[in-house]
Amino acid sequence: MKAKPLAIGAAVVAIVALGVSDLRNKDANALERAHDRAGLQVDCSTDKIDGSKWGACRYKNGAPASAWLERDGAWVAANGNAHKVVERLARAQDLAGLPRLERATSSPPAMPAALFER
């Protein structure tokens, strides 16, 4: 009799923990969803460097993939791999639920060297 309430309680705790984790990592998760829609499997993280929010995505084997700078509510491509993601998504049909990814034609971001060192 006691096992059922314990199992339900454990499930509720797990769901809440996943929800909190998703909220804390919402930008990284959004970048991962965009890459997935572009046909790439990556793990992303975000970090503040010199007062700016940067996104770094790595391929599943750990190799650096794309770099992004958050600017005016969008993620701006900061390296060649990020530009390829923007190109692939330009051909995608459904972009619902994805962050705004773009290229900067004037003043492109310069990726900090420390971005992929973390």
N, C-alpha and C positions, 0 to 999 in steps of 0.2 A: 504494500500500500504506500509506503513512504518513497519508494523508488520513482514512482510516476511524478509526484511534485518536484522531486530533486532533478529529474531529467528535464522537466519543463523549465524550472528555474535556471538550470545550466544553459539551456537553449536560449532563453531570454538574455542572459548575461553575454553569451557569445554574439548574439545579434546586435546588442547595444555596443559591444566592443568593436565589431566590424563597422558599425555606423560612425562611431567616434573616429576610428582610424581613417575612414573615407573622408570625413570632414576635415581632419587634420592634413590629409594628403590630397586634397581635392584638385589642386593644380597639377601635381605630378600624375594623378590618375587621369585627368583630362588629356594631358599630353600623350599618355599611353594609349588612350582610346583613339586619338587622332592618328597615331602611328599604326594602330591596328587596322583602322579603316583604310589606311594607305598601303596595307599589306605587309607591314613590318612589325616584328615582335621585339619590343624593347622594355626596359625597366627605366623609369624616369624618377628624378628627384629635383627638388627646388632648393635654392639657397640664396641668401642675401650676400652679395659681394659688392663692396664699396657703395653701399646704399641702394643698389639696384637688385631686383629679383631676377634670378637666372634659372633656367631649366636645363638640366643635362640628362640626356637619354643615352643609355648604353644598350648594345645588342645583348642578347641572352648569354653570349660567350664572354661578356665583360668588356668588349672593345667599345671605344667611344663611338657614338652614333651622331645625334644631332644636338645642337646648342641653341638656346632660345633666350631672348631678353623680353621681359614683360614691359610693355610700353603702351600707355593709353588704353588699357583694357584688352590688349591683344598680345600674342606671343610673336615676336619678330625673329625671323631666321637669322642665326649668327654664324652659320658655317654651311659648307656645301651640302652636307647631308640633310640639313634642315630645309634648304632650298628644294631639294628633291622631294621631300615630304609635301611641301606646299604645291609643287607641280603635280604630284600624284593626286592630291585632294582636289585640285582644280578639275580633274576629270571624273571625280566621284559623283554619284547621284545624290546620295542622302548624307547631308552634313549636320543633321539635327543632333543636338546634344554634344557637339564638339566645340572646343574653344576656337576663337578666331586666330588663325595662323596667317601670317603675311610676310612679304618681303619688304624691306625698306629700300626704296629706290634712291631717296636722298637720306643721307646720314645713316648708313647701315651700322649695326652695332659691331664693336670689336670684342670678340670673345676673350674674356680674361684667361690667362694661362692656368690659373688655379681651378678653373671650373671642373675639369676632369680629374684633378688630383685628389678630390675628396672621396 
